[in-house]
């Protein structure tokens, strides 16, 4: 079955499209956020539509069972998978703060120029 579009008034349709797009209000330019201004939005995971407030991203692969767990539990809690994973990491960071602190001190020591690094 072939569709017949010969009876469509192209000029009338084109005029309606032109009229509809002509009267569209212009969008206000989005505000650019400084790092300091963006910080509260980043911590609350509310950066959508905030120019300059994007969050660091990681592409992660999960086992099927972990992916299912994240999906199901985040839905049960009524939060996004991102928020669920961030909560788990925050809890781990609070429980193992000394480990992180020691690792950062070691990193600074290795990154700092000093006598022991001269060749």
C-alpha positions in Angstrom: 0.0 0.0 0.0 1.5 3.3 -1.1 0.8 6.5 0.8 -0.4 9.4 -1.2 0.8 12.8 0.0 -0.2 14.7 -3.1 -3.2 16.5 -1.4 -1.0 18.1 1.3 -0.8 21.9 1.0 2.9 22.3 1.3 2.8 26.1 1.3 0.2 26.2 4.1 2.3 23.8 6.2 5.5 25.7 5.6 3.8 28.9 6.6 2.5 27.4 9.8 6.0 26.1 10.7 7.6 29.5 10.0 5.0 31.2 12.1 5.4 28.8 15.0 9.1 29.1 15.1 9.2 32.9 14.6 7.3 33.7 17.7 9.4 31.5 20.0 10.8 33.4 22.9 14.6 33.5 23.1 16.2 31.5 25.9 18.1 33.5 28.5 21.8 32.6 28.5 22.7 30.1 31.1 24.7 31.3 34.1 28.3 29.9 34.3 29.2 28.7 37.8 32.6 29.1 39.3 34.1 26.1 41.1 33.1 27.6 44.5 29.6 28.3 43.4 29.2 24.9 41.8 30.5 22.9 44.9 27.1 22.7 46.8 25.3 21.6 43.7 28.0 19.0 43.0 27.8 17.6 46.6 24.0 17.3 46.3 24.3 15.7 42.8 22.2 18.6 41.4 24.3 19.8 38.5 21.9 19.2 35.7 21.6 22.4 33.6 24.3 24.3 35.5 27.0 25.3 33.2 30.5 24.8 34.7 29.1 22.6 37.5 29.6 19.2 35.9 30.8 16.3 38.0 33.7 14.1 37.4 32.6 10.9 35.7 33.8 7.3 35.6 32.6 4.6 33.3 32.3 1.5 35.5 31.7 -2.2 34.7 29.8 -4.3 37.3 29.2 -8.0 37.6 25.7 -9.0 36.8 24.8 -9.6 40.5 26.3 -6.3 41.6 24.5 -4.4 38.9 21.2 -6.0 39.8 21.8 -5.2 43.5 22.5 -1.6 42.8 19.5 -1.3 40.5 17.1 -3.0 43.0 18.2 -1.4 46.2 18.5 2.1 44.7 14.9 1.7 43.5 13.7 0.5 46.9 15.4 3.5 48.6 13.9 5.8 45.9 17.2 7.2 44.9 19.3 7.1 41.7 22.0 4.5 41.2 24.6 7.3 41.3 23.4 8.5 44.6 23.4 5.0 46.0 26.9 4.3 44.9 28.1 7.7 46.3 26.5 6.9 49.6 28.4 3.6 49.8 31.7 5.3 49.0 31.0 8.0 51.5 30.3 5.4 54.2 33.5 3.5 53.2 35.5 6.8 53.3 34.2 7.6 56.8 35.1 4.1 58.1 38.6 4.1 56.5 39.6 7.7 56.8 43.0 7.0 58.2 43.9 4.7 55.3 43.0 7.5 52.9 44.9 10.1 54.9 48.0 7.9 55.0 47.8 7.3 51.2 47.5 11.0 50.5 50.5 11.8 52.7 52.5 9.1 50.9 51.4 10.5 47.6 52.4 14.1 48.6 55.8 12.7 49.8 56.4 10.9 46.5 55.3 13.9 44.4 57.3 16.6 46.3 60.8 17.4 45.0 63.3 16.7 47.7 66.9 15.6 48.4 66.0 11.9 48.1 64.7 12.4 44.5 67.9 14.0 43.1 69.7 12.0 40.4 
